[in-house]
Every structure is written in C-alpha cells, then in structure tokens.
Amino acid sequence: MNISTPFTTGNTHQQLEPKVGCIAGAMQIIGSKWTALILRDLASGAKRFGELEKSVGDINPRTLSQRLDDLEEQGIVTKQVYAEVPPRVEYSLTPKGEDLIPVLRQMAAWGNKYYDGNC
C-alpha cells in the first residue's frame, strides 16, 4: 500500500509548494531566531534600533543588528539614515517584506489555536 503525503516524493509536494525548495527558501529568510518578531514589530511602521530592541524582547544588540543586516540584504527591510546630529536610523519593511505579513498573521492564528501558553 502506498500512502502519499505532501512531504513524500512525486508530484504530491505541489499541494504545498509550486517547486521543491520554495518552503526551504522562505525558511532561510524568516526561519532565523528573532526574525519573525522583528518583522512583526516592523509591520506597524518604521522603527529605530532602540525601539526594536525593546519590543522584540531579550535579543542581544549584536544579534538584532545581524538580523536587520540580513533582512536588508534580502530586500525585506530598508534602512533609512537621516543626516542629523546624532544620526537617526530607521528600519521599515519593503514591499517584499510587507508580503510576509499575511504569513506571520497565519502563524499567529495557528499559535493562538494550538499553543497552550499565553500568546
């Protein structure tokens, strides 16, 4: 008896992704620790580094900086530097980053439905 699931070989993977590797590619971008929380906080608008540091939680500033750099390199976040003294830097989502918000909303809905802790 051959039981087929969306995660087996053959054409059944197309039930979840148009090409093999699409989910893995997305996870390379949003799967790093803290990344989804950074995106969640940027969904409400541009934020300064210190604001993100407070809203994300117990993130190390170096880690936050690395995640923001990675997201900027992927074209998901943009960094705006203002010529002021002291310099002001704000991070915001690009259109590509905004396309991730429905994905995060679905993740939140799933967490709300199945997570036993306080979401």
VEXDREN-2710 file (C-alpha; in Angstrom, 1 decimal):
% VEXDREN-2710
k/r/px/py/pz
1/MET/0.0/0.0/0.0
2/ASN/1.4/3.4/-1.0
3/ILE/0.4/6.2/1.3
4/SER/1.2/9.6/-0.2
5/THR/1.6/12.8/1.8
6/PRO/2.6/16.3/0.8
7/PHE/6.1/15.6/2.0
8/THR/6.8/12.4/0.0
9/THR/8.5/12.1/-3.3
10/GLY/6.5/12.5/-6.5
11/ASN/4.1/15.3/-7.5
12/THR/2.3/15.5/-4.2
13/HIS/4.7/18.2/-3.0
14/GLN/2.9/20.6/-5.4
15/GLN/0.0/20.6/-2.9
16/LEU/2.1/22.9/-0.7
17/GLU/4.7/24.5/-3.0
18/PRO/4.9/25.1/-6.7
19/LYS/8.6/24.0/-6.9
20/VAL/10.6/21.8/-4.5
21/GLY/12.6/24.2/-2.3
22/CYS/10.2/27.1/-2.0
23/ILE/9.4/26.4/1.6
24/ALA/13.1/25.9/2.4
25/GLY/14.0/29.1/0.6
26/ALA/11.4/31.0/2.7
27/MET/12.6/29.5/5.9
28/GLN/16.2/30.6/5.1
29/ILE/14.9/34.1/5.2
30/ILE/12.3/34.1/8.1
31/GLY/13.5/31.0/10.0
32/SER/16.3/32.5/12.0
33/LYS/15.6/33.1/15.6
34/TRP/14.1/36.6/16.3
35/THR/13.4/37.3/12.6
36/ALA/9.7/36.8/12.7
37/LEU/9.4/39.0/15.8
38/ILE/11.4/41.8/14.1
39/LEU/9.1/41.6/11.1
40/ARG/6.1/41.6/13.4
41/ASP/7.3/44.8/15.0
42/LEU/8.1/46.5/11.7
43/ALA/4.6/45.7/10.4
44/SER/3.2/48.6/12.3
45/GLY/5.7/51.1/10.8
46/ALA/9.2/52.3/10.8
47/LYS/11.2/51.7/14.0
48/ARG/14.5/52.9/15.4
49/PHE/17.1/50.3/16.6
50/GLY/16.3/51.0/20.2
51/GLU/12.6/50.6/19.7
52/LEU/13.1/47.2/18.1
53/GLU/15.5/46.2/20.9
54/LYS/12.8/46.9/23.5
55/SER/9.8/45.5/21.6
56/VAL/11.4/42.2/20.3
57/GLY/12.5/41.1/23.8
58/ASP/15.7/39.7/25.2
59/ILE/17.6/40.0/22.0
60/ASN/21.3/40.8/22.1
61/PRO/22.0/44.1/20.2
62/ARG/24.6/42.4/18.1
63/THR/22.1/39.7/17.1
64/LEU/19.5/42.4/16.3
65/SER/22.0/44.2/14.1
66/GLN/22.9/41.0/12.3
67/ARG/19.3/40.1/11.7
68/LEU/18.5/43.6/10.4
69/ASP/21.5/43.5/8.1
70/ASP/20.4/40.0/6.8
71/LEU/16.9/41.3/6.1
72/GLU/18.2/44.4/4.4
73/GLU/20.5/42.2/2.2
74/GLN/17.4/40.1/1.3
75/GLY/15.4/43.2/0.3
76/ILE/12.9/42.7/3.1
77/VAL/13.9/45.7/5.3
78/THR/15.1/49.1/4.3
79/LYS/17.4/51.2/6.4
80/GLN/17.0/55.0/6.3
81/VAL/19.8/57.1/7.7
82/TYR/18.9/60.7/8.4
83/ALA/21.7/63.3/8.3
84/GLU/21.2/64.6/11.8
85/VAL/23.3/65.0/14.9
86/PRO/23.1/62.5/16.5
87/PRO/22.4/60.4/13.4
88/ARG/18.9/58.8/13.3
89/VAL/18.4/55.5/11.6
90/GLU/15.0/53.9/11.0
91/TYR/14.1/50.5/9.7
92/SER/11.0/49.7/7.7
93/LEU/9.5/46.9/5.6
94/THR/9.9/47.0/1.8
95/PRO/7.0/45.8/-0.3
96/LYS/8.7/42.4/-0.3
97/GLY/8.7/42.4/3.5
98/GLU/5.1/43.5/3.6
99/ASP/4.2/40.4/1.6
100/LEU/5.4/38.4/4.6
101/ILE/2.8/39.9/6.9
102/PRO/-0.1/37.6/5.9
103/VAL/2.2/34.7/6.5
104/LEU/3.0/35.9/10.0
105/ARG/-0.7/36.5/10.7
106/GLN/-1.4/32.9/9.7
107/MET/1.4/31.7/12.0
108/ALA/-0.1/33.8/14.8
109/ALA/-3.5/32.3/14.2
110/TRP/-2.1/28.8/14.3
111/GLY/-0.2/29.6/17.5
112/ASN/-3.4/31.1/19.0
113/LYS/-5.3/27.9/18.2
114/TYR/-2.7/25.3/19.3
115/TYR/-0.3/26.9/21.7
116/ASP/-1.1/26.2/25.3
117/GLY/0.9/29.1/26.6
118/ASN/0.0/32.8/26.6
119/CYS/0.3/34.1/23.0
END
